[in-house]
Amino acid sequence: MKVALPSTLISQDTNKGKLTMQRLFKISVNGKDYDVAVQELTDGASQIMPRYTASAPVSAVSTTAPAPAVASTGDQCAQMGGVVVLIYVKEGQSVNEGDRIVELEAMKMKVPVVANRSGKVTRVLVAVGDGVENGQALLSIE
């Protein structure tokens, strides 16, 4: 099916005094061309679909997530955005550099986050199921 760019004609209905806009299209279906005229009402109302208005003001719902924790010394951060699927450590647990501490998932790919230092886990800042951003602090090791 091909559709040619429309041309527009504006006319005034002498009976009702309203301006109407008619758009002309040339459409080709299975090799046969058709000229189609579509009438648009300038007041934006449709005779088929009535215009609905809200009876009371609607308040906007906030969809912003809380700001991620700011990384500081000893914080282990996400190397990519994703969802926390596993937390291998608890607060107070000792870890060695290279140990798996968290597992993230993004686009059905699971990526381990490993400790970049040895020490004791002092804070776990995320929970399983949390969405995280690249660079967001996941836990702290001192």
C-alpha positions in Angstrom: 0.0 0.0 0.0 1.3 3.4 -0.9 0.1 6.7 0.5 0.9 10.0 -1.2 1.5 13.2 0.9 -1.8 14.9 1.6 -3.0 18.2 0.3 -5.2 20.4 2.4 -8.3 22.4 1.5 -10.0 24.8 4.0 -13.5 25.8 3.4 -16.4 27.4 5.4 -19.6 25.5 5.8 -22.2 28.1 4.8 -25.0 26.4 6.7 -23.3 26.2 10.1 -20.6 28.9 9.7 -17.9 26.5 10.8 -14.5 26.1 9.2 -13.8 22.6 8.0 -10.5 21.2 6.8 -10.4 18.5 4.2 -7.3 16.6 3.5 -6.9 14.7 0.2 -4.9 11.5 0.0 -4.0 9.3 -2.9 -3.8 5.7 -1.8 -2.6 2.7 -3.9 -3.9 -0.7 -2.9 -2.7 -3.8 -4.8 -1.7 -1.5 -7.7 -5.0 0.3 -7.9 -5.0 4.1 -7.0 -7.8 5.7 -4.9 -8.4 9.3 -4.1 -9.6 9.7 -0.5 -10.8 12.9 1.1 -10.8 13.2 4.9 -12.7 16.0 6.7 -11.2 17.4 9.9 -13.2 19.5 12.3 -11.4 22.6 13.3 -12.8 22.7 16.9 -11.2 19.4 17.6 -14.5 17.6 18.4 -15.6 14.5 16.6 -19.1 13.6 16.0 -18.2 9.9 16.5 -16.2 10.3 19.7 -17.4 12.9 22.2 -14.9 15.1 24.0 -14.5 14.0 27.6 -13.4 16.3 30.3 -12.2 15.5 33.9 -14.8 16.4 36.5 -12.0 17.0 39.1 -8.4 17.9 38.8 -6.1 15.0 38.7 -2.9 15.1 40.7 0.3 13.9 39.2 1.9 10.7 40.6 5.6 10.9 41.2 7.4 8.2 39.3 10.9 9.2 40.4 13.0 6.6 42.2 14.9 7.6 45.3 18.4 8.9 44.5 21.1 6.2 44.6 23.6 6.3 47.5 26.7 8.3 46.8 29.8 6.2 46.6 32.6 6.8 49.2 35.9 5.1 50.1 35.4 1.4 50.4 32.1 1.2 48.6 31.7 -1.5 46.0 29.8 -0.1 43.0 27.8 -1.6 40.2 29.7 -1.8 36.9 26.5 -1.6 35.0 22.8 -0.9 35.4 20.6 -3.9 36.2 18.7 -5.7 38.9 20.2 -7.3 42.0 19.5 -11.0 41.8 21.9 -12.4 44.5 23.8 -11.0 47.5 26.5 -13.3 48.5 27.6 -11.5 51.7 26.1 -10.1 55.0 27.1 -7.2 57.2 30.0 -8.2 59.4 31.3 -10.9 57.0 35.0 -10.9 56.0 35.7 -11.0 52.3 38.9 -11.3 50.2 39.7 -9.3 47.1 38.1 -11.1 44.1 35.3 -12.8 46.1 31.8 -12.6 44.6 29.7 -10.2 46.6 26.7 -9.4 44.4 25.2 -10.7 41.2 23.4 -8.3 38.8 21.2 -9.2 35.9 20.5 -7.0 32.8 18.9 -8.2 29.6 18.9 -11.8 30.8 22.6 -11.7 31.4 24.0 -12.3 34.9 27.2 -10.5 35.9 29.0 -11.0 39.2 30.3 -8.1 41.1 33.6 -9.0 42.9 35.3 -7.3 45.9 38.0 -5.0 44.8 39.6 -5.1 48.3 39.8 -7.4 51.3 38.1 -6.4 54.5 34.9 -6.6 56.4 31.4 -5.8 55.0 30.2 -2.8 57.0 27.0 -1.9 55.0 24.8 -3.6 52.5 23.0 -0.8 50.6 20.8 -2.9 48.2 18.3 -5.8 48.4 17.5 -8.6 46.0 15.1 -7.2 43.4 16.4 -3.6 43.6 17.2 -1.9 40.3 20.6 -0.3 40.3 22.5 2.2 38.0 26.0 2.1 36.7 28.3 3.4 39.5 25.8 3.0 42.3 27.2 1.9 45.6 26.0 -1.7 46.5 27.9 -2.3 49.7 30.8 -1.0 51.7 34.0 -2.9 52.7 36.4 -1.6 55.4 
